[in-house]
Each structure stands twice: as structure tokens, then as C-alpha cells.
């Protein structure tokens, strides 16, 4: 495969990114390089290596091998303007390292109120123990975030759309306010991936993926990544090394394999999810569909302005009913598994209760909420499954 500097599309990038000849050595996919100890030719060679930058150089297993470098390089190439990517054993580990790379005791973090629950748990646990204060803000605040930035504010954490209620944030406005005050911005971009929202290009300083989801795509690997914009990679890398963070070469190899099909999988997730979300909007048992590509979702106008596409995860609010009726809906489903995570080839359904994870905003809903991950099954089959579930819900509604 010859090198080219010509601009290429996202589908071409995910197929070819990270496949440097020195890492593949003629093999289509970079093989699994497993290592702890690296051997040196002499004491002089060993000492010389210890004084040099270990980036993309074999030094010790924790500093990586071509298997890890290949995936990190590929993810960096998907973010125009990015400086580098570090890999982690999970998305939560990636969030922790990213936050600790920019925050110190006495600092303040502004955290979106719709954030993923483990992110909130980290703010109220680990960060609090380290003397870092967290203030929550309304996901729809936009440029108004400027009024919350104080002398101790060092970072703003965004998640757009939110994990359960799918509010789309005005990321460019928040980034502009942060840059005006020298504040670092972080974004959990797992839902959109850089294919649908190129975060570094939009000015975000650190963009985070739970690679467990769409990068891997097969529900069989835990993986995380942080991609850094200009001036942020060195501190991220140093912090991650000091924390002892490393992702397994085998897991990175599976992540690279999944990445090659991410563009085509996302296209199918998008198409099927929109078909099902639109169908749900027509059902009398459904009060609201929270899908960023549909008008009912808070921040839909921002989605239309900023995003290139939508993925397979969304929620819907039931029209009345109680916990038992919602459980009957989910328990009746045959093609939807009941389980956490998402982004794999299979469809999932779970009860969603965002009000349990709010500090400064409140959601008044017409009924209980269900979150769906739409997989790669035939959407007509999934609709038939949901129709049976809604019938079970209707039978118990109001009881």
C-alpha cells in the first residue's frame, strides 16, 4: 500500500489509518506484539534508551508496542488537528486520566449535569478526595457557561449528547468561552465518534471515547482512548504513564479490527435507529422520542448544525404507566437484550432514569423512560419486537 497525502473520506481513513509499513511488515493488519521486557544489545544501549523519548519506540511493555501504537495513530488520524492519542483499559479509565492530566488540588471542574454516571461518581469520589471541586451545569447552557467560569475553574467537561436524555450541547460556544479564559475543554464523544463529530477540529482540547462501544463494535472488549489537541498530549501522556495506564495489545488488536468496519456499521446503526425512532413517534404509547436527529430532542438545532450523522443509541418516554408496566415492555422483548453498554452488533434495552443523576436540572416526563441501542438486525424485526413490548406495556398501564 503506497502512501498518499491526498485528502480521503472517513471510510477510507478507518480502513487504512495506523497501518504503517514498519508496523505491519507486509501483513494487512498490524499483528499482536505482546511484550513486557525489551532486550538491549548492551548496557550503553539500555542507558541511551532511557534518556530518549519512548514515543513509538520499544522501551518497556508498558510504553507500548506497534499493536498499541497502530490503533492510537489511527484514532489520531480521525481527528484533524490532533496531536496524539493515548489508549486505556476502559472508557472510565480514559476519563480519569484525562481529568487528572488537567486538574490539581484546589481546582474547579464544571461538569455537565447530563454526564455518564461513572463520570459523576468520579467527580464526587476520586476528584473530591484530591481536593478538586465540581460544579454541575445545565447541558443547554451554551455561551452562558462564561458566567460560571471562576478564578479556580480549570476544566469544562462536556458530553454531547447526554447518555440517557440526549441533550445536544452547544460545544462551539462552550469552547469559545473556555478559550477566552484559558480553561481546558474535555468532551466524551463516544456517541458520535470523530466520524460524526470531529471534536478536535471544533476546538475541543481533549476528546474521549469509550472504545468499548463503536470502535470495537462487537461487545467483547473493554477499551478507552483520549485524543489531545495541540499542546495537551505531553501532559496527558505523562499523567497516564504515572498512573500506570496501559491497554492490552490483544484488546488493541481487536479494537483495530473493529475500527476497519466502524464507518459501515455506524451507517447501518444510524439508518435503523432513525427508522425505529420515527416509528416510535407515531405510537400512542410513546410520549416523546429523545433522538438528536428528531425535533423532539433538546438541542436538535445544534445537532443539525454541528453533526455529520447520528448513531444507534436513543431513548423514548412512555405515555404514562409505572415501573411495572415499563418492566413488562422490556421483559417481553426477544431481540433486544437487557444489559449495559452499547455500540455492539446486537440491540439492547434498559430502563433509564436520568432524574436519579441530576444536580441542577430537572426533567419532568410523562412517564418512565427506556433507552434503546439499535444493533444490526433487520429494523422490521426490531419494530415487530417493540410492538409486542408496547402491547405488554399498554396492558399494564395505569394498574
Secondary structure, DSSP 8 states (H G I E B T S, - for coil): -----S---HHHHHHHTT--HHHHTT-SS------S----SSHHHHHHHHTS--TTS-S-GGG--HHHHHHHHHHHHTSTT--EEEEESSHHHHHHHHHHTT--TT-EEEEETT--HHHHHHIIIIIHHTT-EEEEE-TT-GGGGGGT--TTEEEEEEESS-TTT-----HHHHHHHHHHTT-EEEEE-TTTHHHH--TTTTT-SEEEE-TTTTTT-SS----EEEEE-TTTHHHHHHHHHHTT----HHHHHHHHHHHTTHHHHHHHHHHHHHHHHHHHHT-TTEEEEE-TTSTTSTTHHHHHHH-S---SEEEEEESB--HHHHHHHHHH-SSSB--S---SSS-EEEEE-GGGG-SS-----SB-EEEEE--SS-HHHHHHHHHHHHHHHHHHTT-
